[in-house]
Amino acid sequence: MLHLRLITPSDRTDEVVLLIEKTVGTTHLVVLPGAARDPAGDVVMCDVAREAGDELLAGLRELGIDTTGSIAVESIDLSLSERADKAEADAPGEGSDAVLWEHLSDATHGESTLSVTYLAFLTLATMIAACGVVLDNAILIVGAMAVGPEFGPLAGICTAAVLRRPRLALRSLIALLVGFAAAMAITVAFSLFMDAVGLFTEAQLEADRPNTGFIYAPDWFSFVVAVLAGIAGTLSLTSAKSGALVGVAISVTTVPAAANAAVALSYGDTSQTWGSTQQLLLNLLGIIVAGTATLLAQKWFWWKQRGRLPRDARATP
């Protein structure tokens, strides 16, 4: 179940209440006239089954409540109520299959921002991976994969493609490209520094590396794993099972490939640089293709369950 807390202009409250009452899967409706002060208006609260949440949110946005008032959504971990059980039973579809498109768009928007924190995490992950490839240490590679935040912009691109939101697509693409470019440039400087102090050597990079040699040798398995990881990552976002993202992060070699390319570039090894870059691009492409296809499949499946397209399918600039 979801809990909605709305601030509505007094002259729109009746419309909001009517929308809530006619939406199958809602219950526990509360109206507090004149309770809101900033912005001024009424406070309306209700609970709604997750599978009916997206339709209700879309209707509230059509009424302009997101601009004239406020819409806040919270997940309910526990609800001991027969009315809530009935609301969930009445709502069409299964809550586990429902996608809250507004929530997904908002979440990916925040995760795909080119911020100092995002750059710091991506750079640190790439530097950790650089140590891993030079030392041929699989533990460091796995750690670097878990630290990397690149799935946020990748999910943003997938979401933007499905919801037709070019601004989100541009923001995500900038975060992805600028983030990796900056992380790799700093890692090149880091590699040169480590070489100067004797902690990195070209011999280590060129030696046989049974644990990390696959990073600069892309093949079809790289693409297949990226596709599978993209599907799993997208499902974890839409089903609110964020724990699965850790497994996704350590399944693909985006950050290690960027790190190996940076270290190889610092030593002038164009062969490893190009191979690692191919690995990076192959993984990014696989995740984007799989993530977009997964969201489209979820939208189609939900349409088949409910018998019509979700209201969020409208284009938004």
VOBA-1610 file (N, C-alpha, C; in pm, whole numbers, padded with zeros to 5 digits, always signed):
BEGIN
Met+00084-00120+00000Met+00000+00000+00000Met+00087+00125+00000Leu+00029+00231-00055Leu+00094+00362-00056Leu+00007+00460+00022His+00072+00555+00087His+00000+00662+00158His+00024+00793+00086Leu-00084+00860+00050Leu-00075+00989-00019Leu-00116+01100+00076Arg-00036+01205+00080Arg-00069+01325+00156Arg-00070+01443+00059Leu-00187+01502+00043Leu-00204+01606-00058Leu-00238+01740+00008Ile-00187+01847-00049Ile-00232+01981-00016Ile-00302+02034-00141Thr-00430+02063-00127Thr-00509+02103-00243Thr-00570+02241-00220Pro-00578+02324-00324Pro-00653+02450-00311Pro-00798+02419-00274Ser-00857+02500-00193Ser-00992+02471-00143Ser-01093+02452-00255Asp-01073+02524-00367Asp-01169+02513-00476Asp-01149+02387-00561Arg-01043+02311-00536Arg-01018+02187-00610Arg-01035+02062-00524Thr-01063+02081-00396Thr-01070+01966-00305Thr-01179+01867-00345Asp-01296+01919-00383Asp-01406+01830-00421Asp-01368+01743-00541Glu-01296+01803-00638Glu-01252+01726-00754Glu-01152+01618-00714Val-01063+01653-00623Val-00964+01556-00577Val-01031+01441-00503Val-01123+01475-00415Val-01195+01372-00339Val-01273+01280-00433Leu-01338+01339-00534Leu-01414+01259-00630Leu-01321+01164-00706Leu-01204+01214-00746Leu-01107+01130-00817Leu-01063+01013-00729Ile-01034+01041-00603Ile-00991+00935-00511Ile-01101+00833-00491Glu-01224+00880-00473Glu-01335+00790-00446Glu-01367+00698-00564Lys-01347+00747-00686Lys-01379+00665-00802Lys-01260+00580-00849Thr-01142+00597-00787Thr-01027+00514-00820Thr-01033+00384-00742Val-01044+00274-00812Val-01052+00143-00746Val-00919+00113-00677Gly-00927+00076-00549Gly-00805+00043-00475Gly-00767+00148-00373Thr-00855+00245-00347Thr-00825+00350-00248Thr-00909+00328-00123Thr-00859+00377-00011Thr-00930+00367+00116Thr-00871+00466+00215His-00930+00472+00334His-00881+00556+00444His-00871+00703+00402Leu-00975+00752+00338Leu-00977+00890+00290Leu-01003+00986+00407Val-00916+01086+00420Val-00928+01188+00526Val-00918+01325+00462Val-01009+01416+00498Val-01007+01554+00447Val-01000+01648+00567Leu-00899+01734+00568Leu-00882+01833+00675Leu-00897+01973+00613Pro-01016+02029+00614Pro-01038+02160+00551Pro-00955+02270+00618Gly-00885+02349+00535Gly-00810+02464+00583Gly-00691+02432+00670Ala-00647+02306+00673Ala-00536+02268+00762Ala-00400+02312+00710Ala-00387+02331+00580Ala-00257+02367+00522Ala-00235+02518+00529Arg-00112+02556+00555Arg-00075+02698+00565Arg+00020+02742+00453Asp+00111+02654+00411Asp+00207+02691+00306Asp+00230+02572+00214Pro+00161+02566+00101Pro+00063+02663+00051Pro-00070+02648+00125Ala-00148+02754+00123Ala-00276+02752+00192Ala-00373+02661+00118Gly-00454+02587+00194Gly-00551+02499+00133Gly-00592+02388+00227Asp-00648+02283+00170Asp-00693+02169+00249Asp-00590+02057+00243Val-00592+01972+00344Val-00508+01854+00346Val-00597+01732+00321Val-00558+01654+00219Val-00631+01533+00185Val-00534+01415+00195Met-00575+01312+00266Met-00490+01194+00282Met-00570+01069+00247Cys-00500+00972+00192Cys-00565+00844+00162Cys-00458+00737+00146Asp-00502+00612+00149Asp-00416+00499+00117Asp-00463+00441-00015Val-00370+00393-00093Val-00404+00337-00224Val-00316+00214-00250Ala-00377+00113-00310Ala-00300-00005-00348Ala-00194+00034-00449Arg-00077-00028-00440Arg+00033+00007-00528Arg-00006-00004-00675Glu-00086-00106-00709Glu-00122-00126-00849Glu-00217-00020-00901Ala-00278+00059-00811Ala-00366+00168-00853Ala-00299+00304-00835Gly-00179+00303-00778Gly-00113+00429-00744Gly-00079+00515-00864Asp-00029+00454-00971Asp+00015+00533-01085Asp-00103+00604-01152Glu-00215+00535-01163Glu-00334+00597-01222Glu-00381+00716-01140Leu-00381+00701-01009Leu-00424+00809-00922Leu-00329+00928-00931Leu-00199+00901-00929Leu-00101+01009-00938Leu-00114+01084-01071Ala-00137+01010-01179Ala-00153+01075-01309Ala-00277+01163-01309Gly-00385+01116-01247Gly-00507+01197-01240Gly-00487+01323-01157Leu-00413+01311-01047Leu-00385+01429-00963Leu-00302+01532-01038Arg-00208+01484-01118Arg-00126+01577-01197Arg-00208+01644-01306Glu-00305+01571-01362Glu-00393+01633-01460Glu-00477+01743-01399Leu-00508+01730-01270Leu-00581+01835-01199Leu-00490+01950-01158Gly-00359+01935-01178Gly-00265+02041-01146Gly-00228+02050-01000Ile-00254+01944-00924Ile-00224+01949-00781Ile-00073+01960-00755Asp+00007+01906-00847Asp+00152+01914-00829Asp+00206+02054-00845Thr+00129+02145-00909Thr+00174+02283-00927Thr+00102+02380-00833Thr-00024+02355-00804Thr-00101+02445-00717Thr-00097+02402-00572Gly-00055+02279-00547Gly-00050+02230-00410Gly+00070+02141-00389Ser+00046+02020-00341Ser+00156+01928-00313Ser+00106+01785-00317Ile+00193+01695-00365Ile+00164+01552-00366Ile+00282+01481-00301Ala+00259+01415-00190Ala+00364+01339-00121Ala+00320+01193-00114Val+00413+01102-00144Val+00382+00959-00147Val+00479+00885-00056Glu+00425+00799+00027Glu+00506+00717+00117Glu+00463+00571+00105Ser+00558+00481+00120Ser+00525+00338+00120Ser+00486+00295+00261Ile+00382+00216+00269Ile+00335+00164+00397Ile+00393+00025+00418Asp+00475+00009+00519Asp+00536-00121+00547Asp+00439-00218+00612Leu+00348-00165+00693Leu+00252-00250+00762Leu+00121-00177+00775Ser+00013-00242+00734Ser-00121-00185+00746Ser-00216-00293+00794Leu-00263-00281+00918Leu-00356-00378+00975Leu-00497-00322+00959Ser-00557-00353+00846Ser-00688-00297+00815Ser-00758-00386+00714Glu-00881-00424+00745Glu-00959-00501+00649Glu-00992-00419+00525Arg-01012-00287+00545Arg-01039-00201+00430Arg-00919-00195+00336Ala-00799-00192+00393Ala-00679-00191+00310Ala-00666-00322+00234Asp-00695-00433+00302Asp-00690-00564+00234Asp-00790-00569+00119Lys-00909-00514+00141Lys-01012-00514+00037Lys-00971-00425-00080Ala-00909-00310-00048Ala-00865-00219-00154Ala-00761-00286-00242Glu-00668-00358-00181Glu-00566-00428-00259Glu-00627-00540-00342Ala-00728-00607-00285Ala-00794-00715-00360Ala-00875-00661-00477Asp-00936-00543-00459Asp-01020-00484-00564Asp-00937-00425-00677Ala-00819-00375-00646Ala-00737-00311-00749Ala-00693-00413-00852Pro-00704-00380-00980Pro-00666-00476-01085Pro-00515-00497-01090Gly-00474-00619-01121Gly-00332-00649-01131Gly-00271-00686-00997Glu-00142-00708-00999Glu-00066-00742-00879Glu+00026-00627-00842Gly+00033-00598-00712Gly+00117-00488-00666Gly+00263-00507-00700Ser+00309-00633-00699Ser+00450-00660-00729Ser+00484-00634-00875Asp+00381-00634-00961Asp+00406-00608-01103Asp+00388-00461-01140Ala+00330-00382-01049Ala+00299-00243-01081Ala+00425-00158-01085Val+00426-00063-01178Val+00536+00031-01191Val+00483+00171-01162Leu+00541+00237-01063Leu+00506+00376-01036Leu+00595+00464-01123Trp+00543+00502-01238Trp+00626+00572-01336Trp+00672+00707-01286Glu+00587+00777-01212Glu+00628+00907-01157Glu+00741+00890-01057His+00731+00786-00974His+00838+00758-00878His+00967+00719-00949Leu+00954+00636-01052Leu+01071+00593-01127Leu+01139+00712-01194Ser+01059+00800-01253Ser+01115+00918-01319Ser+01186+01008-01218Asp+01124+01028-01102Asp+01184+01113-00999Asp+01312+01051-00944Ala+01310+00919-00923Ala+01428+00851-00868Ala+01545+00856-00965Thr+01519+00827-01093Thr+01627+00828-01191Thr+01677+00969-01217His+01588+01067-01204His+01629+01206-01220His+01734+01242-01115Gly+01708+01201-00991Gly+01803+01232-00885Gly+01933+01155-00898Glu+01926+01029-00942Glu+02045+00945-00954Glu+02129+00978-01076Ser+02073+01053-01171Ser+02145+01082-01294Ser+02196+01225-01300Thr+02204+01290-01186Thr+02254+01427-01181Thr+02406+01427-01172Leu+02469+01510-01254Leu+02615+01521-01252Leu+02656+01607-01133Ser+02665+01543-01018Ser+02698+01614-00894Ser+02841+01581-00851Val+02889+01656-00755Val+03023+01631-00700Val+03029+01493-00636Thr+02923+01456-00566Thr+02919+01324-00502Thr+02924+01212-00604Tyr+02846+01227-00712Tyr+02846+01125-00818Tyr+02985+01111-00880Leu+03048+01225-00911Leu+03183+01221-00969Leu+03283+01160-00872Ala+03268+01192-00743Ala+03360+01140-00643Ala+03350+00987-00634Phe+03228+00935-00628Phe+03211+00790-00619Phe+03262+00721-00744Leu+03232+00776-00862Leu+03276+00713-00986Leu+03428+00717-00999Thr+03487+00828-00959Thr+03633+00840-00965Thr+03701+00746-00867Leu+03650+00742-00746Leu+03708+00651-00646Leu+03694+00505-00689Ala+03579+00472-00745Ala+03559+00335-00793Ala+03658+00301-00904Thr+03682+00395-00994Thr+03776+00371-01104Thr+03919+00359-01053Met+03954+00437-00954Met+04089+00428-00897Met+04109+00297-00821Ile+04005+00253-00750Ile+04014+00123-00682Ile+04030+00012-00785Ala+03953+00022-00894Ala+03964-00078-01000Ala+04101-00075-01066Ala+04162+00044-01075Ala+04296+00054-01132Ala+04396-00025-01049Cys+04383-00016-00918Cys+04469-00096-00831Cys+04441-00245-00853Gly+04315-00278-00874Gly+04279-00417-00895Gly+04336-00476-01022Val+04335-00398-01131Val+04385-00453-01258Val+04537-00465-01256Val+04604-00372-01192Val+04751-00379-01186Val+04795-00495-01097Leu+04725-00515-00986Leu+04760-00623-00893Leu+04694-00755-00932Asp+04608-00753-01034Asp+04531-00872-01075Asp+04454-00927-00956Asn+04388-00835-00884Asn+04318-00869-00761Asn+04167-00863-00785Ala+04101-00979-00785Ala+03958-00984-00814Ala+03875-00919-00704Ile+03923-00921-00580Ile+03849-00861-00470Ile+03837-00711-00489Leu+03946-00647-00530Leu+03941-00504-00556Leu+03850-00471-00673Ile+03848-00556-00773Ile+03761-00534-00889Ile+03614-00539-00846Val+03579-00640-00767Val+03441-00653-00718Val+03404-00533-00631Gly+03497-00491-00544Gly+03471-00374-00461Gly+03447-00249-00543Ala+03527-00231-00648Ala+03510-00114-00734Ala+03376-00118-00805Met+03334-00237-00849Met+03203-00249-00914Met+03090-00207-00821Ala+03101-00246-00693Ala+02995-00214-00598Ala+02991-00065-00566Val+03105+00002-00570Val+03111+00144-00538Val+03059+00231-00653Gly+03078+00187-00775Gly+03042+00267-00891Gly+02894+00303-00897Pro+02859+00430-00923Pro+02720+00475-00926Pro+02662+00488-01067Glu+02724+00423-01165Glu+02688+00449-01304Glu+02552+00393-01344Phe+02493+00305-01265Phe+02364+00250-01306Phe+02254+00355-01300Gly+02271+00458-01218Gly+02171+00564-01210Gly+02147+00633-01343Pro+02253+00688-01407Pro+02234+00749-01540Pro+02188+00650-01646Leu+02234+00526-01637Leu+02188+00425-01733Leu+02038+00402-01720Ala+01989+00393-01596Ala+01846+00378-01574Ala+01771+00502-01619Gly+01834+00619-01602Gly+01772+00742-01648Gly+01751+00745-01798Ile+01849+00696-01873Ile+01837+00691-02019Ile+01725+00597-02059Cys+01716+00482-01994Cys+01610+00385-02025Cys+01473+00444-01995Thr+01460+00507-01878Thr+01332+00566-01839Thr+01293+00678-01935Ala+01390+00761-01971Ala+01362+00871-02063Ala+01318+00822-02199Ala+01376+00711-02244Ala+01338+00656-02374Ala+01194+00606-02373Val+01153+00542-02263Val+01017+00486-02256Val+00913+00595-02232Leu+00944+00692-02145Leu+00849+00798-02112Leu+00861+00918-02206Arg+00956+00912-02299Arg+00978+01020-02396Arg+01003+01154-02326Arg+01108+01155-02244Arg+01146+01275-02170Arg+01288+01313-02208Pro+01303+01396-02309Pro+01437+01429-02361Pro+01527+01498-02260Arg+01469+01576-02170Arg+01553+01643-02070Arg+01620+01543-01977Leu+01545+01442-01936Leu+01603+01338-01851Leu+01709+01259-01927Ala+01683+01235-02055Ala+01781+01162-02137Ala+01910+01241-02149Leu+01899+01372-02174Leu+02018+01456-02188Leu+02095+01464-02057Arg+02022+01482-01946Arg+02087+01489-01814Arg+02162+01359-01784Ser+02098+01246-01813Ser+02159+01116-01785Ser+02281+01092-01874Leu+02269+01129-02002Leu+02380+01109-02095Leu+02500+01194-02057Ile+02475+01318-02016Ile+02584+01406-01972Ile+02653+01347-01848Ala+02571+01301-01752Ala+02629+01243-01631Ala+02713+01122-01663Leu+02666+01041-01756Leu+02738+00918-01791Leu+02869+00949-01863Leu+02863+01032-01968Leu+02981+01059-02048Leu+03083+01146-01974Val+03037+01254-01915Val+03128+01343-01843Val+03185+01271-01721Gly+03101+01192-01655Gly+03147+01120-01536Gly+03259+01023-01568Phe+03241+00942-01671Phe+03345+00846-01707Phe+03470+00917-01761Ala+03450+01022-01840Ala+03565+01095-01894Ala+03649+01155-01780Ala+03582+01216-01683Ala+03654+01276-01570Ala+03721+01169-01485Ala+03650+01061-01458Ala+03706+00953-01376Ala+03828+00891-01442Met+03822+00871-01573Met+03934+00809-01644Met+04053+00904-01651Ala+04027+01034-01670Ala+04135+01132-01675Ala+04208+01138-01541Ile+04131+01141-01433Ile+04193+01146-01300Ile+04267+01015-01271Thr+04214+00904-01319Thr+04280+00775-01297Thr+04410+00765-01376Val+04417+00828-01493Val+04543+00835-01568Val+04649+00907-01483Ala+04610+01020-01425Ala+04703+01094-01339Ala+04739+01012-01216Phe+04642+00942-01160Phe+04667+00855-01044Phe+04765+00744-01080Ser+04749+00687-01198Ser+04838+00580-01242Ser+04981+00630-01260Leu+04994+00748-01317Leu+05128+00806-01335Leu+05194+00833-01200Phe+05113+00879-01103Phe+05166+00904-00969Phe+05210+00772-00904Met+05126+00670-00915Met+05159+00541-00855Met+05283+00480-00920Asp+05301+00504-01049Asp+05421+00457-01118Asp+05544+00533-01069Ala+05527+00663-01046Ala+05639+00746-01001Ala+05690+00704-00863Val+05599+00658-00779Val+05640+00617-00644Val+05671+00468-00638Gly+05664+00400-00753Gly+05703+00260-00760Gly+05598+00160-00720Leu+05471+00202-00710Leu+05364+00110-00672Leu+05297+00045-00794Phe+05302+00114-00907Phe+05255+00057-01033Phe+05375+00040-01124Thr+05376-00067-01203Thr+05479-00083-01306Thr+05413-00132-01434Glu+05474-00100-01545Glu+05421-00145-01673Glu+05427-00297-01684Ala+05529-00356-01620Ala+05542-00502-01624Ala+05421-00569-01561Gln+05367-00512-01454Gln+05247-00568-01391Gln+05127-00563-01485Leu+05114-00452-01556Leu+05002-00437-01649Leu+05013-00535-01765Glu+05134-00555-01815Glu+05154-00640-01932Glu+05168-00787-01898Ala+05179-00818-01770Ala+05195-00959-01730Ala+05066-01037-01753Asp+05079-01168-01748Asp+04960-01252-01760Asp+04872-01229-01638Arg+04746-01192-01662Arg+04654-01160-01552Arg+04532-01251-01561Pro+04537-01366-01501Pro+04427-01462-01513Pro+04296-01415-01451Asn+04304-01326-01351Asn+04182-01280-01283Asn+04117-01160-01348Thr+04196-01080-01419Thr+04142-00955-01474Thr+04169-00937-01623Gly+04228-01035-01687Gly+04259-01021-01828Gly+04136-01008-01916Phe+04021-01059-01869Phe+03899-01052-01948Phe+03851-00908-01967Ile+03898-00816-01884Ile+03849-00678-01888Ile+03880-00611-02020Tyr+03995-00643-02082Tyr+04029-00580-02210Tyr+04014-00677-02327Ala+03937-00784-02305Ala+03913-00882-02411Ala+03763-00908-02423Pro+03686-00811-02476Pro+03540-00827-02482Pro+03499-00937-02578Asp+03389-01002-02545Asp+03332-01104-02633Asp+03180-01101-02616Trp+03113-01197-02680Trp+02967-01198-02674Trp+02916-01225-02533Phe+02994-01295-02451Phe+02950-01319-02314Phe+02941-01187-02237Ser+03029-01092-02269Ser+03024-00961-02204Ser+02890-00894-02230Phe+02846-00901-02356Phe+02719-00838-02392Phe+02602-00912-02328Val+02607-01046-02328Val+02499-01124-02269Val+02484-01094-02121Val+02596-01088-02048Val+02591-01057-01905Val+02539-00917-01882Ala+02579-00822-01966Ala+02530-00685-01953Ala+02379-00679-01974Val+02329-00753-02071Val+02185-00757-02096Val+02111-00814-01976Leu+02159-00926-01922Leu+02095-00988-01806Leu+02100-00893-01685Ala+02213-00827-01667Ala+02227-00733-01555Ala+02134-00614-01574Gly+02118-00569-01698Gly+02028-00457-01725Gly+01885-00491-01692Ile+01843-00613-01724Ile+01708-00658-01692Ile+01689-00664-01540Ala+01785-00726-01472Ala+01775-00739-01326Ala+01777-00603-01258Gly+01862-00513-01304Gly+01870-00380-01244Gly+01742-00302-01262Thr+01682-00309-01381Thr+01558-00237-01406Thr+01445-00293-01321Leu+01437-00425-01311Leu+01334-00485-01227Leu+01351-00447-01080Ser+01476-00435-01036Ser+01500-00399-00896Ser+01453-00256-00868Leu+01464-00168-00968Leu+01418-00031-00950Leu+01266-00022-00950Thr+01204-00089-01044Thr+01059-00077-01057Thr+00984-00154-00949Ser+01047-00255-00890Ser+00981-00332-00785Ser+01025-00290-00646Ala+01107-00185-00638Ala+01156-00132-00511Ala+01244-00231-00436Lys+01304-00326-00506Lys+01397-00420-00444Lys+01539-00372-00472Ser+01579-00265-00404Ser+01707-00201-00432Ser+01825-00290-00397Gly+01805-00389-00312Gly+01916-00477-00275Gly+01974-00552-00393Ala+01892-00575-00493Ala+01939-00648-00611Ala+02038-00566-00692Leu+02040-00434-00672Leu+02131-00349-00749Leu+02277-00380-00718Val+02305-00428-00598Val+02443-00463-00564Val+02489-00578-00653Gly+02403-00677-00670Gly+02437-00788-00758Gly+02454-00744-00901Val+02371-00649-00944Val+02384-00595-01080Val+02518-00525-01097Ala+02555-00446-00997Ala+02678-00368-01004Ala+02801-00455-01020Ile+02802-00570-00954Ile+02920-00656-00959Ile+02910-00761-01069Ser+02811-00744-01159Ser+02797-00836-01271Ser+02856-00782-01400Val+02871-00651-01408Val+02918-00590-01532Val+03052-00520-01508Thr+03129-00507-01616Thr+03266-00457-01602Thr+03280-00316-01659Thr+03187-00229-01625Thr+03195-00091-01673Thr+03312-00017-01607Val+03310-00009-01474Val+03415+00063-01401Val+03552-00003-01419Pro+03565-00136-01406Pro+03696-00198-01430Pro+03749-00173-01571Ala+03661-00175-01670Ala+03705-00150-01807Ala+03757-00007-01821Ala+03686+00089-01761Ala+03732+00228-01765Ala+03867+00241-01696Ala+03884+00171-01583Ala+04010+00177-01510Ala+04125+00117-01590Asn+04101+00002-01651Asn+04206-00063-01729Asn+04246+00022-01849Ala+04146+00087-01911Ala+04176+00177-02023Ala+04262+00294-01978Ala+04233+00348-01860Ala+04309+00462-01809Ala+04453+00423-01777Val+04470+00309-01709Val+04606+00265-01674Val+04685+00232-01800Ala+04621+00163-01894Ala+04690+00129-02019Ala+04727+00254-02096Leu+04640+00353-02093Leu+04669+00479-02163Leu+04789+00549-02100Ser+04802+00541-01969Ser+04914+00607-01902Ser+05047+00544-01942Tyr+05045+00417-01984Tyr+05167+00350-02029Tyr+05177+00343-02181Gly+05081+00400-02250Gly+05085+00402-02396Gly+05050+00271-02461Asp+04980+00183-02390Asp+04939+00054-02445Asp+04805+00073-02516Thr+04811+00101-02644Thr+04688+00129-02720Thr+04601+00005-02737Ser+04662-00112-02740Ser+04585-00235-02756Ser+04492-00258-02638Gln+04544-00250-02516Gln+04461-00268-02398Gln+04364-00151-02382Thr+04408-00031-02418Thr+04318+00085-02408Thr+04196+00066-02496Trp+04216+00024-02620Trp+04106+00006-02713Trp+04019-00113-02672Gly+04081-00222-02629Gly+04004-00338-02585Gly+03917-00307-02465Ser+03973-00234-02369Ser+03897-00195-02250Ser+03784-00100-02285Thr+03810-00008-02378Thr+03706+00086-02420Thr+03592+00012-02488Gln+03625-00087-02570Gln+03521-00169-02633Gln+03438-00242-02526Gln+03506-00294-02426Gln+03436-00362-02317Gln+03340-00267-02247Leu+03387-00147-02220Leu+03304-00046-02154Leu+03181-00014-02237Leu+03200+00017-02364Leu+03089+00053-02451Leu+02992-00063-02469Leu+03044-00184-02478Leu+02959-00302-02496Leu+02868-00322-02374Asn+02925-00303-02256Asn+02846-00317-02134Asn+02741-00207-02122Leu+02779-00084-02153Leu+02683+00026-02147Leu+02568+00004-02244Leu+02602-00038-02366Leu+02499-00063-02467Leu+02405-00176-02424Gly+02462-00284-02372Gly+02380-00397-02329Gly+02282-00358-02219Ile+02328-00280-02122Ile+02241-00239-02011Ile+02130-00147-02061Ile+02164-00052-02148Ile+02063+00041-02198Ile+01957-00031-02281Val+02001-00118-02371Val+01906-00193-02455Val+01816-00280-02369Ala+01876-00352-02275Ala+01798-00443-02191Ala+01705-00366-02097Gly+01755-00257-02039Gly+01672-00178-01948Gly+01552-00118-02018Thr+01573-00063-02137Thr+01463-00004-02213Thr+01362-00111-02253Ala+01410-00225-02300Ala+01321-00334-02339Ala+01241-00385-02219Thr+01304-00390-02102Thr+01235-00437-01982Thr+01122-00344-01944Leu+01147-00213-01947Leu+01042-00116-01914Leu+00928-00123-02014Leu+00959-00137-02142Leu+00855-00151-02243Leu+00773-00277-02221Ala+00841-00386-02185Ala+00771-00512-02158Ala+00681-00498-02036Gln+00729-00428-01933Gln+00647-00408-01814Gln+00524-00324-01846Lys+00541-00222-01929Lys+00427-00139-01968Lys+00325-00221-02048Trp+00374-00304-02139Trp+00284-00387-02219Trp+00212-00489-02131Phe+00287-00551-02039Phe+00229-00651-01951Phe+00122-00589-01863Trp+00148-00470-01811Trp+00052-00401-01726Trp-00072-00362-01806Trp-00050-00322-01932Trp-00163-00291-02020Trp-00249-00414-02043Lys-00188-00531-02062Lys-00262-00653-02082Lys-00342-00690-01957Gln-00283-00663-01840Gln-00352-00694-01716Gln-00472-00603-01695Arg-00454-00475-01724Arg-00558-00377-01697Arg-00648-00351-01817Gly-00601-00393-01935Gly-00684-00377-02053Gly-00670-00245-02123Arg-00571-00162-02080Arg-00549-00035-02148Arg-00410+00016-02114Leu-00365+00113-02189Leu-00232+00169-02167Leu-00229+00254-02041Pro-00116+00257-01969Pro-00103+00343-01853Pro-00116+00490-01893Arg-00167+00571-01804Arg-00188+00711-01836Arg-00056+00786-01844Asp+00050+00730-01788Asp+00179+00797-01790Asp+00242+00794-01929Ala+00183+00722-02023Ala+00244+00706-02154Ala+00245+00834-02234Arg+00176+00938-02183Arg+00176+01063-02257Arg+00317+01121-02261Ala+00349+01192-02368Ala+00482+01253-02381Ala+00494+01370-02286Thr+00611+01385-02228Thr+00641+01498-02142Thr+00772+01559-02187Pro+00777+01691-02206Pro+00902+01752-02255Pro+01013+01745-02154
//
